[in-house]
Amino acid sequence: MRNLTPKNKLQLFLIMVYVGLLSGCTKVIEYELPKGALLVQVNLMDLAGKSIPENGGVEVTLEGSTPLIKVSTDENGMVEISNLNSGTYNILFNKEGYTQYRLMSYQFVGGNEITMVNGYLYENSNAQIHDLTLSESDYYFYPNILLEADISDNDRGNSFIGRYFISNSPDVSYMDYQVTGVINEKLDYNHLQYNLRYNTETYPVDSKVYVIMYPASINGMQYIDIDSGQLIYTDINLDNGSSVASYTIK
């Protein structure tokens, strides 16, 4: 290594001093995310999927807000949430007599412009499901079980819409299931019969299946439960669920 001249030594010294000052004076700069306004519009729908003129009284909850934000829509189905922090929220829409609706992991970014989100709630079916049973079916085109039930207080005339959930556990529910589907059938004097198809790999011979059913609307709305990864359907009347029926595959 060649000898440094006094000038070179001074330059090297100054560079080292400069680097040392930079490393000792590091400053953390914090940025505050902008706040803004969120305009929520909720539309209420009847059992036929037609809009209802009166859209007020829907409770809107922002899960993830601190403190928890709960507001209600006006007669036009609208409510504005002002001065809202930027962040990720689960937005829950709820009104008695209607199905729930959830908008999961909604990313809100504040600013000068108002952000708008929409939600839809469908009228709950008041049908009651009685004496749900499962038995061997004589329909041989594919593996299936005969599902039967009596339906009362049906608000669809001689038609019935229901959502069933199948599992190999007696604890089957709308939150814990393996298979789900929708039944849209005509009733025979308030009696429902439906050939319930199943997968022979999931439910082989001598295995037991468990089924529960709820009256449903026509929208099929759903969200993913973050903890379980399960699809949660919000198109059902949770208060009018059937008892759990079981059947041993033959």
C-alpha positions as CSV (number, residue, x, y, z in Angstrom):
1,M,0.0,0.0,0.0
2,R,1.5,3.3,-1.0
3,N,2.1,6.0,1.5
4,L,-0.6,8.6,1.9
5,T,0.2,12.3,1.5
6,P,-0.9,14.7,4.2
7,K,-3.8,15.8,1.9
8,N,-4.9,12.2,1.5
9,K,-4.8,11.6,5.2
10,L,-6.9,14.7,5.9
11,Q,-9.5,13.6,3.3
12,L,-9.7,10.1,4.8
13,F,-10.1,11.5,8.3
14,L,-12.9,13.8,7.2
15,I,-14.7,11.0,5.5
16,M,-14.5,8.8,8.6
17,V,-15.8,11.7,10.8
18,Y,-18.7,12.2,8.4
19,V,-19.6,8.5,8.4
20,G,-19.5,8.5,12.2
21,L,-21.7,11.5,12.5
22,L,-24.3,9.8,10.1
23,S,-24.4,6.6,12.1
24,G,-24.8,8.4,15.4
25,C,-27.5,10.7,14.3
26,T,-30.0,8.3,12.8
27,K,-33.5,9.6,13.3
28,V,-36.7,7.5,13.0
29,I,-39.3,9.4,11.0
30,E,-42.9,8.5,11.9
31,Y,-45.7,9.0,9.4
32,E,-49.4,9.4,10.4
33,L,-51.7,7.7,8.0
34,P,-54.5,10.0,6.8
35,K,-58.0,10.0,8.2
36,G,-61.1,10.2,6.0
37,A,-64.8,9.6,5.6
38,L,-66.5,6.3,4.8
39,L,-70.0,6.4,3.4
40,V,-71.9,3.1,3.8
41,Q,-75.0,2.3,1.8
42,V,-77.1,-0.8,2.7
43,N,-80.0,-2.1,0.5
44,L,-82.7,-4.3,2.0
45,M,-84.2,-7.0,-0.2
46,D,-87.3,-9.1,0.2
47,L,-87.5,-12.9,-0.2
48,A,-87.9,-12.6,-3.9
49,G,-84.8,-10.4,-4.2
50,K,-86.7,-7.2,-4.8
51,S,-85.6,-3.9,-3.2
52,I,-87.5,-2.7,-0.1
53,P,-88.2,1.1,0.0
54,E,-87.4,1.5,3.7
55,N,-83.7,0.8,4.3
56,G,-83.2,2.4,7.7
57,G,-82.2,0.8,11.0
58,V,-79.3,-1.4,9.8
59,E,-76.6,-1.6,12.4
60,V,-73.1,-1.2,10.8
61,T,-70.1,-2.3,13.0
62,L,-66.5,-1.8,12.1
63,E,-64.6,-4.6,13.7
64,G,-61.0,-3.6,14.3
65,S,-61.8,0.0,15.3
66,T,-60.8,1.3,18.7
67,P,-63.1,2.2,20.3
68,L,-65.5,-0.1,18.5
69,I,-67.6,1.9,16.0
70,K,-71.3,1.1,15.7
71,V,-73.7,3.3,13.7
72,S,-77.1,2.9,12.1
73,T,-78.4,3.7,8.6
74,D,-81.0,6.4,7.9
75,E,-84.2,5.8,6.0
76,N,-82.3,5.8,2.8
77,G,-79.9,3.1,4.0
78,M,-77.0,5.4,4.3
79,V,-74.6,6.5,7.1
80,E,-71.3,8.4,7.0
81,I,-68.4,7.6,9.3
82,S,-66.2,10.6,9.4
83,N,-62.6,11.1,10.8
84,L,-61.9,7.4,10.4
85,N,-58.4,6.1,10.7
86,S,-56.8,4.4,7.7
87,G,-56.7,0.7,8.4
88,T,-58.2,-2.8,7.8
89,Y,-61.7,-3.4,9.1
90,N,-64.3,-6.2,9.0
91,I,-67.6,-4.4,8.3
92,L,-70.7,-6.2,9.7
93,F,-74.2,-5.3,8.6
94,N,-77.1,-6.5,10.8
95,K,-80.8,-6.0,11.2
96,E,-83.4,-8.1,13.0
97,G,-85.4,-10.1,10.5
98,Y,-82.7,-10.1,7.8
99,T,-79.7,-12.2,7.0
100,Q,-76.3,-10.9,8.1
101,Y,-73.7,-9.6,5.7
102,R,-69.9,-9.2,6.3
103,L,-67.3,-7.4,4.3
104,M,-64.0,-9.0,5.5
105,S,-60.6,-7.3,5.6
106,Y,-61.7,-4.1,4.0
107,Q,-58.7,-1.8,3.5
108,F,-59.7,1.8,4.1
109,V,-57.4,4.6,3.0
110,G,-58.3,8.0,4.2
111,G,-57.9,11.3,2.3
112,N,-59.9,14.2,1.0
113,E,-62.4,12.1,-1.1
114,I,-65.2,10.1,0.5
115,T,-64.9,6.3,0.2
116,M,-68.2,4.4,-0.4
117,V,-69.1,0.8,0.3
118,N,-72.3,-1.1,-0.3
119,G,-74.0,-4.0,1.5
120,Y,-77.1,-6.1,0.9
121,L,-79.4,-7.7,3.5
122,Y,-82.1,-10.2,2.5
123,E,-85.3,-10.9,4.4
124,N,-85.1,-14.0,6.5
125,S,-87.3,-16.9,5.7
126,N,-89.6,-17.7,8.7
127,A,-90.1,-21.4,7.6
128,Q,-89.8,-24.0,10.4
129,I,-88.2,-27.3,9.7
130,H,-89.6,-30.3,11.6
131,D,-88.7,-34.0,11.8
132,L,-85.6,-34.0,9.5
133,T,-84.7,-37.6,8.6
134,L,-82.2,-39.4,6.4
135,S,-82.9,-42.8,4.8
136,E,-81.9,-45.0,2.0
137,S,-82.8,-43.7,-1.4
138,D,-84.1,-45.7,-4.4
139,Y,-82.5,-43.2,-6.8
140,Y,-79.5,-45.1,-8.3
141,F,-77.9,-42.7,-10.8
142,Y,-75.4,-41.5,-8.2
143,P,-74.8,-42.2,-4.5
144,N,-77.4,-40.3,-2.5
145,I,-79.5,-40.3,0.7
146,L,-83.2,-39.4,0.9
147,L,-83.6,-36.3,3.0
148,E,-87.2,-35.6,4.3
149,A,-88.7,-33.0,6.5
150,D,-92.0,-31.3,7.3
151,I,-92.1,-27.5,6.7
152,S,-94.4,-25.1,8.5
153,D,-94.9,-21.3,8.5
154,N,-93.4,-21.3,5.0
155,D,-93.4,-17.8,3.5
156,R,-92.8,-19.1,-0.1
157,G,-96.1,-20.9,-0.6
158,N,-95.5,-24.4,-1.8
159,S,-91.8,-23.8,-2.5
160,F,-89.0,-24.1,0.0
161,I,-85.4,-22.9,-0.1
162,G,-83.0,-24.3,2.5
163,R,-79.3,-24.8,2.9
164,Y,-77.9,-28.1,4.3
165,F,-74.6,-28.8,5.9
166,I,-73.0,-32.3,6.0
167,S,-70.3,-33.7,8.2
168,N,-69.0,-36.9,9.7
169,S,-69.3,-35.2,13.2
170,P,-72.5,-35.0,15.2
171,D,-71.5,-31.4,16.0
172,V,-72.3,-30.4,12.4
173,S,-73.4,-26.7,12.0
174,Y,-73.1,-23.8,9.6
175,M,-69.6,-23.1,11.0
176,D,-68.4,-26.7,11.2
177,Y,-69.1,-28.8,8.1
178,Q,-67.6,-30.6,5.2
179,V,-70.2,-30.1,2.4
180,T,-73.0,-27.6,1.9
181,G,-75.6,-27.1,-0.7
182,V,-78.9,-25.4,-1.4
183,I,-82.3,-27.1,-1.8
184,N,-84.9,-25.3,-3.9
185,E,-87.9,-27.7,-4.2
186,K,-91.7,-27.8,-4.4
187,L,-93.4,-29.1,-1.3
188,D,-96.0,-31.9,-1.3
189,Y,-98.5,-30.9,1.3
190,N,-95.7,-29.1,3.3
191,H,-93.5,-32.2,3.0
192,L,-90.0,-32.0,1.6
193,Q,-88.2,-34.9,-0.2
194,Y,-84.8,-34.4,-1.6
195,N,-82.1,-36.8,-2.9
196,L,-78.9,-35.7,-1.1
197,R,-75.8,-36.6,-3.1
198,Y,-72.6,-37.5,-1.3
199,N,-69.0,-38.5,-2.2
200,T,-68.2,-42.1,-1.6
201,E,-64.5,-41.3,-0.9
202,T,-65.4,-39.0,1.9
203,Y,-68.3,-41.1,3.2
204,P,-67.5,-44.8,2.4
205,V,-69.7,-47.8,3.3
206,D,-70.5,-48.1,7.1
207,S,-69.5,-44.5,7.8
208,K,-71.9,-42.2,9.5
209,V,-73.1,-38.8,8.1
210,Y,-74.8,-36.0,10.0
211,V,-76.9,-33.3,8.4
212,I,-78.4,-30.0,9.6
213,M,-80.6,-27.6,7.5
214,Y,-81.6,-24.0,7.8
215,P,-84.2,-21.9,5.8
216,A,-82.3,-19.8,3.3
217,S,-82.6,-16.8,1.1
218,I,-81.5,-16.8,-2.6
219,N,-78.3,-14.8,-2.4
220,G,-75.7,-17.3,-1.3
221,M,-73.6,-14.6,0.5
222,Q,-70.6,-15.8,2.4
223,Y,-67.3,-14.9,3.9
224,I,-64.2,-16.8,5.0
225,D,-63.6,-17.3,8.7
226,I,-60.0,-16.2,9.3
227,D,-59.4,-18.6,12.1
228,S,-60.8,-21.8,10.6
229,G,-60.6,-21.0,6.9
230,Q,-64.2,-22.2,6.6
231,L,-66.7,-20.5,4.3
232,I,-69.5,-19.1,6.5
233,Y,-72.8,-18.6,4.7
234,T,-74.9,-15.7,5.8
235,D,-78.0,-16.5,3.7
236,I,-79.6,-18.6,6.4
237,N,-82.0,-18.1,9.3
238,L,-79.9,-19.3,12.2
239,D,-82.9,-19.2,14.6
240,N,-84.9,-21.7,12.6
241,G,-82.3,-24.5,12.1
242,S,-83.4,-28.1,12.2
243,S,-82.3,-30.8,14.5
244,V,-79.3,-32.9,13.4
245,A,-80.2,-36.1,11.5
246,S,-77.8,-39.0,11.0
247,Y,-77.5,-41.9,8.6
248,T,-75.1,-44.9,8.2
249,I,-73.9,-45.4,4.6
250,K,-74.9,-48.8,3.1
